[in-house]
Amino acid sequence: MTEAIYTVNGMSCGHCVSSVTEEVRKLDGVIKVEVDLPASRVVVTSDAPLSTEQISSAVTEAGYQLVTS
Amino acid sequence: MTEAIYTVNGMSCGHCVSSVTEEVRKLDGVIKVEVDLPASRVVVTSDAPLSTEQISSAVTEAGYQLVTS
């Protein structure tokens, strides 16, 4: 089991949190998705590590932007 | 036909706009609902004037707050 923390831009309300959570949750092996709205942070727990591309796609699908640095 | 402009607090994204539009649209006689997100404004076109209480209920139902002054 692995946990990773991402920063997502553009989330401004509970609806945004739901959209991102829903899309990331669909990824293979994801066990838990927690969003900290004020911090723009998404914590993803999964069976195995996920690629940044997978997370980025899911976040984009929800209409937001993954911050990669 | 009548048009009225309201200020609604707490709308921060397109999802919020959808929620408010949906609830206000349900009111009897409403023809059109337009939301100006940056201005926090909701313009309601209806057959006959609506009471502030009706609009306020719909906005509250959507999870936001009508500003009355």
Backbone of each chain as ProteinMPNN parsed JSONL, in Angstrom:
{"seq_chain_A": "MTEAIYTVNGMSCGHCVSSVTEEVRKLDGVIKVEVDLPASRVVVTSDAPLSTEQISSAVTEAGYQLVTS", "coords_chain_A": {"N_chain_A": [[0.85, -1.192, 0.0], [0.435, 2.228, -0.761], [0.996, 5.741, -0.341], [0.383, 8.913, -1.71], [0.979, 12.386, -2.214], [-0.553, 15.08, -3.805], [-0.674, 18.255, -5.531], [-3.364, 20.198, -6.519], [-4.636, 22.502, -8.737], [-7.239, 25.003, -8.802], [-9.49, 24.03, -7.515], [-12.354, 24.977, -5.82], [-14.602, 24.634, -4.267], [-16.932, 22.433, -2.515], [-18.122, 20.914, -4.515], [-16.15, 20.775, -6.417], [-14.261, 19.286, -5.069], [-15.656, 16.85, -4.91], [-15.782, 16.158, -7.646], [-13.053, 15.794, -8.348], [-12.325, 13.784, -6.529], [-13.991, 11.696, -7.344], [-13.063, 11.13, -9.976], [-10.345, 10.418, -9.568], [-10.649, 8.27, -7.914], [-11.522, 6.323, -9.621], [-9.286, 5.237, -10.779], [-7.185, 2.403, -11.297], [-6.603, 0.309, -8.56], [-6.811, 2.211, -6.582], [-7.441, 3.048, -3.261], [-8.205, 4.94, -1.384], [-9.176, 8.36, -1.436], [-8.351, 11.516, -0.427], [-9.228, 14.861, -0.034], [-7.829, 17.966, 0.662], [-9.168, 20.842, 0.741], [-8.631, 23.708, 1.37], [-5.85, 23.609, 1.277], [-5.334, 22.83, -1.246], [-4.708, 20.194, -1.745], [-4.368, 16.733, -2.59], [-4.658, 13.563, -1.351], [-3.692, 10.395, -2.098], [-4.343, 7.048, -1.63], [-3.167, 3.924, -2.524], [-3.016, 0.546, -3.891], [-0.698, -0.015, -5.273], [2.058, 2.023, -6.404], [1.039, 4.88, -8.312], [1.31, 6.317, -11.57], [2.422, 9.659, -12.315], [1.257, 10.557, -14.619], [-1.136, 9.119, -14.761], [-2.552, 10.124, -12.545], [-2.6, 12.809, -13.259], [-4.131, 12.73, -15.622], [-6.624, 11.931, -14.621], [-7.231, 14.074, -12.939], [-7.335, 16.16, -14.777], [-9.451, 15.272, -16.328], [-11.481, 15.699, -14.522], [-11.566, 18.381, -14.644], [-9.635, 20.025, -13.615], [-6.29, 21.056, -12.593], [-3.282, 19.349, -12.313], [-0.529, 20.113, -10.309], [2.718, 19.96, -11.193], [6.073, 19.666, -10.337]], "CA_chain_A": [[0.0, 0.0, 0.0], [1.252, 3.423, -0.898], [0.26, 7.0, -0.229], [1.081, 9.993, -2.398], [0.326, 13.683, -2.053], [-0.497, 15.909, -5.008], [-1.281, 19.578, -5.468], [-4.284, 20.386, -7.634], [-5.105, 23.889, -8.858], [-8.556, 25.345, -9.335], [-10.616, 23.54, -6.716], [-12.818, 26.104, -5.011], [-15.76, 24.334, -3.416], [-17.192, 21.018, -2.273], [-18.412, 20.239, -5.778], [-14.851, 20.525, -7.048], [-13.693, 18.169, -4.306], [-16.362, 15.64, -5.343], [-15.389, 15.831, -9.018], [-11.693, 15.265, -8.348], [-12.344, 12.518, -5.795], [-14.656, 10.698, -8.19], [-12.213, 10.728, -11.105], [-9.129, 9.744, -9.09], [-11.082, 6.998, -7.335], [-11.722, 5.35, -10.708], [-8.009, 4.647, -11.197], [-6.913, 1.04, -10.836], [-5.85, 0.111, -7.318], [-6.985, 3.295, -5.605], [-8.185, 2.626, -2.072], [-8.772, 6.097, -0.694], [-8.806, 9.692, -1.937], [-8.712, 12.564, 0.526], [-8.901, 16.189, -0.55], [-7.75, 19.086, 1.603], [-9.518, 21.956, -0.145], [-7.86, 24.939, 1.595], [-4.442, 23.415, 0.948], [-5.277, 22.359, -2.65], [-3.983, 18.929, -1.703], [-5.086, 15.474, -2.767], [-3.875, 12.438, -0.839], [-4.188, 9.183, -2.741], [-3.841, 5.774, -1.12], [-3.401, 2.895, -3.547], [-2.359, -0.75, -3.711], [0.649, 0.125, -5.822], [2.256, 3.413, -6.823], [0.422, 5.301, -9.57], [2.165, 7.268, -12.281], [1.947, 11.047, -12.332], [0.401, 10.674, -15.807], [-2.468, 8.604, -14.413], [-3.193, 11.109, -11.659], [-2.806, 14.017, -14.043], [-5.267, 12.488, -16.522], [-7.858, 11.913, -13.826], [-7.469, 15.439, -12.471], [-7.728, 16.923, -15.97], [-10.8, 14.788, -16.65], [-12.408, 16.35, -13.585], [-11.614, 19.797, -14.982], [-8.667, 20.77, -12.809], [-4.923, 20.922, -13.068], [-2.278, 18.834, -11.384], [0.695, 20.903, -10.291], [3.901, 19.094, -11.161], [7.251, 20.548, -10.263]], "C_chain_A": [[0.883, 1.24, 0.0], [0.392, 4.683, -0.825], [1.058, 8.092, -0.92], [0.276, 11.271, -2.276], [0.533, 14.526, -3.306], [-1.085, 17.273, -4.729], [-2.123, 19.772, -6.723], [-4.795, 21.826, -7.614], [-6.561, 23.983, -9.299], [-9.742, 24.834, -8.54], [-11.066, 24.665, -5.776], [-13.996, 25.802, -4.099], [-15.945, 22.825, -3.284], [-17.506, 20.225, -3.533], [-17.118, 19.867, -6.501], [-14.183, 19.325, -6.38], [-14.33, 16.852, -4.76], [-15.91, 15.201, -6.728], [-14.009, 15.188, -9.062], [-11.655, 13.895, -7.673], [-12.902, 11.397, -6.675], [-13.739, 10.194, -9.308], [-10.98, 9.95, -10.639], [-9.478, 8.361, -8.537], [-11.255, 5.9, -8.395], [-10.435, 4.652, -11.129], [-7.803, 3.282, -10.54], [-6.104, 1.002, -9.542], [-6.016, 1.199, -6.276], [-7.91, 2.843, -4.476], [-8.899, 3.812, -1.429], [-8.283, 7.399, -1.328], [-9.276, 10.716, -0.912], [-8.293, 13.904, -0.03], [-8.92, 17.215, 0.576], [-7.943, 20.336, 0.749], [-8.706, 23.226, 0.119], [-6.394, 24.812, 1.186], [-4.239, 23.005, -0.51], [-4.557, 21.023, -2.757], [-4.87, 17.711, -1.849], [-4.181, 14.343, -2.311], [-4.498, 11.153, -1.378], [-3.528, 7.956, -2.139], [-4.184, 4.702, -2.147], [-2.613, 1.63, -3.244], [-0.889, -0.678, -4.123], [0.815, 1.572, -6.263], [1.603, 3.701, -8.173], [1.377, 6.269, -10.267], [1.562, 8.661, -12.207], [0.991, 11.237, -13.503], [-1.024, 10.201, -15.498], [-3.235, 9.617, -13.568], [-3.536, 12.367, -12.444], [-4.007, 13.879, -14.98], [-6.588, 12.565, -15.772], [-8.235, 13.321, -13.371], [-7.949, 16.321, -13.632], [-9.148, 16.555, -16.376], [-11.855, 15.468, -15.763], [-12.507, 17.855, -13.846], [-10.633, 20.665, -14.206], [-7.25, 20.462, -13.286], [-3.982, 20.426, -11.986], [-1.034, 19.714, -11.462], [1.874, 19.944, -10.188], [5.116, 20.014, -11.141], [8.516, 19.721, -10.131]], "O_chain_A": [[1.922, 1.296, 0.659], [-0.78, 4.681, -1.2], [2.272, 8.189, -0.739], [-0.955, 11.245, -2.241], [1.652, 14.664, -3.801], [-1.891, 17.44, -3.814], [-1.66, 19.542, -7.841], [-5.316, 22.302, -6.605], [-7.049, 23.154, -10.066], [-10.885, 25.165, -8.855], [-10.261, 25.228, -5.035], [-14.353, 26.621, -3.252], [-15.2, 22.043, -3.875], [-17.208, 19.034, -3.625], [-17.004, 18.802, -7.109], [-13.615, 18.462, -7.049], [-13.632, 15.86, -4.968], [-15.681, 14.015, -6.964], [-13.809, 14.17, -9.725], [-11.031, 12.962, -8.179], [-12.349, 10.298, -6.734], [-13.648, 8.992, -9.556], [-10.613, 8.943, -11.244], [-8.708, 7.41, -8.672], [-11.149, 4.71, -8.099], [-10.479, 3.598, -11.763], [-8.193, 3.05, -9.396], [-5.035, 1.605, -9.457], [-5.427, 1.12, -5.198], [-9.005, 2.329, -4.708], [-10.043, 3.703, -0.988], [-7.119, 7.516, -1.708], [-10.458, 10.772, -0.573], [-7.149, 14.081, -0.45], [-9.884, 17.32, 1.334], [-7.005, 20.824, 0.118], [-8.137, 23.78, -0.822], [-5.769, 25.797, 0.794], [-3.104, 22.849, -0.96], [-3.875, 20.756, -3.746], [-5.974, 17.657, -1.309], [-3.072, 14.181, -2.819], [-5.672, 10.866, -1.144], [-2.302, 7.836, -2.137], [-5.328, 4.581, -2.585], [-1.672, 1.639, -2.452], [0.01, -1.185, -3.452], [-0.175, 2.274, -6.472], [1.619, 2.857, -9.069], [2.16, 6.957, -9.612], [0.351, 8.822, -12.055], [0.024, 11.99, -13.399], [-1.996, 10.82, -15.929], [-4.398, 9.924, -13.832], [-4.628, 12.919, -12.308], [-4.805, 14.806, -15.113], [-7.546, 13.185, -16.233], [-9.403, 13.709, -13.411], [-8.864, 17.128, -13.47], [-9.948, 17.422, -16.726], [-12.964, 15.767, -16.205], [-13.408, 18.524, -13.34], [-10.779, 21.886, -14.148], [-7.041, 19.715, -14.242], [-3.892, 20.997, -10.899], [-0.549, 20.021, -12.551], [2.005, 19.208, -9.21], [5.162, 21.018, -11.853], [9.611, 20.277, -10.055]]}, "seq_chain_B": "MTEAIYTVNGMSCGHCVSSVTEEVRKLDGVIKVEVDLPASRVVVTSDAPLSTEQISSAVTEAGYQLVTS", "coords_chain_B": {"N_chain_B": [[-44.028, 39.84, -18.039], [-41.134, 39.683, -16.027], [-38.075, 40.905, -14.629], [-35.531, 40.275, -12.306], [-32.825, 41.139, -10.165], [-30.466, 39.519, -8.16], [-28.213, 39.173, -5.376], [-25.939, 36.672, -4.587], [-24.228, 34.954, -2.159], [-21.201, 33.017, -1.871], [-20.895, 31.436, -4.142], [-18.556, 29.793, -6.077], [-17.608, 28.445, -8.303], [-18.196, 26.796, -11.498], [-19.818, 24.621, -10.884], [-21.23, 25.507, -8.707], [-22.717, 27.535, -9.857], [-24.356, 25.984, -11.524], [-25.834, 24.559, -9.593], [-27.288, 26.585, -8.244], [-28.695, 27.721, -10.388], [-30.267, 25.552, -11.2], [-31.951, 25.12, -8.932], [-33.338, 27.589, -8.674], [-34.597, 27.721, -11.092], [-36.585, 25.872, -10.823], [-38.659, 27.162, -9.576], [-42.037, 28.346, -9.683], [-43.146, 29.717, -12.694], [-40.729, 30.705, -13.575], [-38.674, 31.734, -16.206], [-36.124, 32.19, -17.187], [-32.798, 31.852, -15.974], [-29.95, 33.519, -15.149], [-26.568, 33.478, -14.307], [-24.048, 35.507, -13.062], [-21.029, 34.826, -12.315], [-18.474, 36.041, -11.392], [-19.498, 38.443, -10.438], [-21.195, 37.663, -8.489], [-23.921, 37.565, -9.034], [-27.374, 36.944, -9.715], [-29.663, 36.739, -12.24], [-33.019, 36.745, -12.69], [-35.611, 35.832, -14.77], [-39.056, 35.982, -15.011], [-42.533, 34.964, -15.293], [-44.259, 36.332, -13.61], [-43.728, 38.598, -10.855], [-41.504, 37.321, -8.345], [-41.415, 36.365, -4.905], [-39.085, 37.542, -2.445], [-38.702, 35.657, -0.528], [-39.227, 33.247, -1.841], [-37.128, 33.126, -3.713], [-34.987, 33.201, -1.962], [-35.342, 30.795, -0.542], [-34.886, 28.918, -2.565], [-32.241, 29.446, -3.217], [-30.979, 28.879, -0.804], [-31.591, 26.184, -0.612], [-29.945, 25.255, -2.624], [-27.583, 25.557, -1.366], [-26.403, 27.982, -0.846], [-26.251, 31.558, -0.115], [-28.652, 34.063, -0.104], [-28.228, 37.497, -0.512], [-29.721, 39.939, 1.237], [-30.81, 43.234, 1.543]], "CA_chain_B": [[-42.7, 39.273, -17.783], [-40.396, 40.527, -15.097], [-36.686, 40.498, -14.414], [-35.031, 40.77, -11.028], [-31.408, 40.84, -9.952], [-30.16, 39.171, -6.775], [-26.818, 38.874, -5.051], [-25.842, 35.392, -3.88], [-22.893, 34.707, -1.603], [-20.646, 31.675, -1.728], [-20.693, 30.706, -5.401], [-17.143, 29.929, -6.424], [-17.208, 27.75, -9.533], [-19.291, 26.445, -12.401], [-20.741, 23.7, -10.219], [-22.084, 26.344, -7.858], [-23.632, 28.177, -10.791], [-25.338, 24.964, -11.923], [-26.709, 24.245, -8.455], [-28.197, 27.708, -8.018], [-29.569, 27.816, -11.569], [-31.209, 24.428, -11.141], [-32.961, 25.317, -7.884], [-34.165, 28.77, -8.965], [-35.382, 27.373, -12.284], [-37.737, 25.054, -10.398], [-39.74, 28.01, -9.056], [-43.183, 28.577, -10.577], [-43.153, 30.895, -13.558], [-39.392, 31.147, -13.97], [-38.404, 31.535, -17.625], [-34.687, 32.173, -17.443], [-31.911, 32.171, -14.851], [-28.588, 33.787, -15.61], [-25.674, 33.75, -13.181], [-22.767, 36.163, -13.326], [-20.229, 34.301, -11.201], [-17.552, 37.013, -10.781], [-20.245, 39.509, -9.765], [-22.095, 37.019, -7.517], [-25.257, 38.017, -9.363], [-28.308, 36.024, -10.36], [-30.737, 37.468, -12.899], [-34.142, 35.819, -12.854], [-36.725, 36.3, -15.588], [-40.225, 35.153, -14.687], [-43.839, 35.417, -15.776], [-44.767, 37.308, -12.647], [-42.703, 38.811, -9.827], [-41.359, 36.293, -7.313], [-41.1, 36.961, -3.609], [-37.715, 37.334, -1.977], [-38.703, 34.403, 0.229], [-39.128, 32.138, -2.799], [-35.757, 33.1, -4.243], [-34.106, 32.871, -0.848], [-35.481, 29.357, -0.279], [-34.24, 28.164, -3.644], [-30.793, 29.654, -3.093], [-30.574, 28.132, 0.389], [-31.687, 24.778, -1.008], [-28.75, 24.952, -3.424], [-26.423, 25.59, -0.477], [-25.799, 29.309, -0.852], [-26.976, 32.535, 0.691], [-29.132, 35.267, -0.77], [-27.914, 38.713, 0.216], [-30.854, 40.865, 1.235], [-30.39, 44.449, 2.249]], "C_chain_B": [[-41.903, 40.254, -16.916], [-38.976, 39.996, -14.89], [-36.211, 41.087, -13.093], [-33.598, 40.309, -10.834], [-31.148, 40.609, -8.466], [-28.657, 38.981, -6.595], [-26.793, 37.607, -4.197], [-24.401, 35.178, -3.436], [-22.477, 33.239, -1.689], [-20.449, 30.897, -3.014], [-19.246, 30.898, -5.844], [-16.728, 29.241, -7.712], [-18.439, 27.395, -10.363], [-20.301, 25.488, -11.8], [-21.734, 24.474, -9.354], [-23.143, 27.024, -8.718], [-24.74, 27.204, -11.205], [-26.335, 24.688, -10.809], [-27.741, 25.345, -8.24], [-29.198, 27.816, -9.168], [-30.664, 26.761, -11.512], [-32.326, 24.669, -10.123], [-33.888, 26.492, -8.201], [-35.089, 28.476, -10.15], [-36.647, 26.581, -11.927], [-38.927, 25.901, -9.937], [-40.802, 28.266, -10.132], [-43.037, 29.849, -11.401], [-41.794, 31.388, -14.011], [-39.111, 30.761, -15.425], [-36.911, 31.379, -17.876], [-33.913, 32.537, -16.18], [-30.509, 32.373, -15.413], [-27.723, 34.132, -14.408], [-24.384, 34.392, -13.676], [-21.884, 35.828, -12.132], [-19.283, 35.346, -10.589], [-18.282, 38.113, -10.006], [-21.156, 38.98, -8.665], [-23.557, 37.385, -7.768], [-26.095, 36.975, -10.075], [-29.453, 36.848, -10.945], [-31.854, 36.474, -13.229], [-35.247, 36.478, -13.677], [-37.907, 35.376, -15.32], [-41.507, 35.785, -15.218], [-44.384, 36.543, -14.909], [-43.686, 37.484, -11.574], [-42.688, 37.687, -8.792], [-41.05, 36.985, -5.992], [-39.649, 36.665, -3.256], [-37.618, 36.008, -1.229], [-38.554, 33.198, -0.712], [-37.703, 31.984, -3.319], [-34.792, 32.652, -3.144], [-34.146, 31.372, -0.521], [-34.731, 28.539, -1.314], [-32.718, 28.255, -3.526], [-30.249, 28.863, -1.899], [-30.572, 26.633, 0.092], [-30.444, 24.339, -1.799], [-27.477, 24.992, -2.581], [-25.721, 26.937, -0.401], [-26.694, 30.3, -0.122], [-27.367, 33.759, -0.115], [-28.788, 36.469, 0.104], [-29.119, 39.642, 0.114], [-30.431, 42.089, 2.03], [-31.5, 45.495, 2.192]], "O_chain_B": [[-41.998, 41.472, -17.063], [-38.726, 38.793, -14.969], [-36.459, 42.257, -12.799], [-33.209, 39.23, -11.281], [-31.56, 41.406, -7.622], [-27.935, 38.671, -7.542], [-27.527, 37.487, -3.215], [-23.475, 35.219, -4.247], [-23.311, 32.339, -1.589], [-19.89, 29.8, -2.987], [-18.771, 32.026, -5.969], [-15.603, 29.433, -8.174], [-19.574, 27.665, -9.968], [-21.483, 25.519, -12.142], [-22.916, 24.137, -9.282], [-24.317, 27.08, -8.35], [-25.917, 27.566, -11.232], [-27.538, 24.594, -11.052], [-28.929, 25.067, -8.073], [-30.398, 27.981, -8.946], [-31.837, 27.05, -11.748], [-33.501, 24.448, -10.417], [-35.1, 26.39, -8.011], [-36.229, 28.939, -10.188], [-37.646, 26.624, -12.646], [-40.061, 25.423, -9.909], [-40.498, 28.383, -11.319], [-42.827, 30.932, -10.854], [-41.701, 32.372, -14.744], [-39.29, 29.608, -15.819], [-36.487, 30.545, -18.675], [-34.319, 33.414, -15.418], [-29.959, 31.492, -16.074], [-28.092, 34.972, -13.587], [-23.724, 33.888, -14.585], [-21.974, 36.458, -11.078], [-19.291, 35.523, -9.37], [-17.75, 38.651, -9.035], [-21.82, 39.76, -7.982], [-24.341, 37.501, -6.827], [-25.606, 36.225, -10.92], [-30.133, 37.572, -10.218], [-31.648, 35.499, -13.951], [-35.751, 37.545, -13.324], [-37.785, 34.153, -15.389], [-41.553, 36.971, -15.545], [-44.893, 37.551, -15.398], [-42.829, 36.617, -11.408], [-43.738, 37.168, -8.413], [-40.482, 38.078, -5.978], [-39.068, 35.677, -3.705], [-36.597, 35.323, -1.284], [-37.836, 32.247, -0.402], [-37.147, 30.886, -3.362], [-33.902, 31.834, -3.373], [-33.111, 30.759, -0.257], [-34.029, 27.585, -0.98], [-32.006, 27.268, -3.712], [-29.183, 28.253, -1.984], [-29.662, 25.91, 0.498], [-29.962, 23.214, -1.66], [-26.423, 24.524, -3.013], [-24.581, 27.025, 0.055], [-27.742, 29.942, 0.414], [-26.522, 34.411, -0.73], [-29.028, 36.459, 1.311], [-29.486, 40.076, -0.978], [-29.772, 41.978, 3.064], [-31.343, 46.591, 2.728]]}, "name": "protein", "num_of_chains": 2, "seq": "MTEAIYTVNGMSCGHCVSSVTEEVRKLDGVIKVEVDLPASRVVVTSDAPLSTEQISSAVTEAGYQLVTSMTEAIYTVNGMSCGHCVSSVTEEVRKLDGVIKVEVDLPASRVVVTSDAPLSTEQISSAVTEAGYQLVTS"}
